Amino acid sequence: MNLTLNQKYLIQLILLFGILIHTTTSLAIEFSSGPESSMLIELYTSEGCSSCPPAERYINKLNQHDALWKTLFPVAFHVDYWNELGWIDRFSRPEYSQRQRSYARYYQRRSIYTPAFYINGSSWRPGWFNKPLPELASRHTGILRIKVQNPAVTAHFMPVHSLNKTLNLHLAVLGLDLQTDIRTGENAGSKAEHQFVVLHHQQKSSINNSWQMTLPALNTLETDQIAIIGWISETGSPIPIQVTGGILRSDQTQVVAE
């Protein structure tokens, strides 16, 4: 078959485009902790809770913290138990409420509430939301490494001391720079600004301290600022042992956003 010069040029462009696409989707990004424990700060919140906006503003400010994505890893779990007050929080999930209840069971408490902060699994109150974060206690736990390669995630934990218990890897996909115009409920008429919103959370157990997971496809996202955080805990305990993570590159966000 004889091809014209233009046809040959078009074929070359198609082949080159295919190579570029393959290269882009095969790029990997890795996150690693040090051997000393990092800080996981969890906020349990809701767009339907009138007491939550100050807590949201507090955690939002951590976006400028020097230790962010190094030794500081914030996550905001939006619970669903305030949805009945007239505003359905689009970021809320029943499983996020269940995670907060797992803390209540662990500490033998009867009730849960928002806003609620936990730092490395311990309840913490930031005063009138002007209290600095506590000093991170130096504790050698082990190195957690996470590798993201569209759309696969692999992780491995190397503990400082041998652990006889099965470990869970928690993997959270976070959205940053998100906004919501709240039209009804206790916060009607306000604009909610969110950082570190948990858009997806999954966990998996392992007996050899290695994990393989797949990132989900998430749509209806309004930001290309996506982060991923992973942390280790013992099976049956919500208390984190080690955590790492960070911002995904733009070529990685396509695996979690349609």
Secondary structure as GFF3:
##gff-version 3
##sequence-region A 1 258
A	DSSP	alpha_helix	5	26	.	.	.	ID=ss1
A	DSSP	beta_strand	28	32	.	.	.	ID=ss2
A	DSSP	beta_strand	39	45	.	.	.	ID=ss3
A	DSSP	alpha_helix	53	60	.	.	.	ID=ss4
A	DSSP	three_ten_helix	61	64	.	.	.	ID=ss5
A	DSSP	beta_strand	72	78	.	.	.	ID=ss6
A	DSSP	three_ten_helix	83	85	.	.	.	ID=ss7
A	DSSP	alpha_helix	94	106	.	.	.	ID=ss8
A	DSSP	beta_strand	116	119	.	.	.	ID=ss9
A	DSSP	beta_strand	122	124	.	.	.	ID=ss10
A	DSSP	beta_strand	142	149	.	.	.	ID=ss11
A	DSSP	beta_strand	152	159	.	.	.	ID=ss12
A	DSSP	beta_strand	167	175	.	.	.	ID=ss13
A	DSSP	beta_strand	178	181	.	.	.	ID=ss14
A	DSSP	beta_strand	191	194	.	.	.	ID=ss15
A	DSSP	beta_strand	197	206	.	.	.	ID=ss16
A	DSSP	beta_strand	210	214	.	.	.	ID=ss17
A	DSSP	beta_strand	226	234	.	.	.	ID=ss18
A	DSSP	beta_strand	240	247	.	.	.	ID=ss19
A	DSSP	alpha_helix	250	253	.	.	.	ID=ss20
###
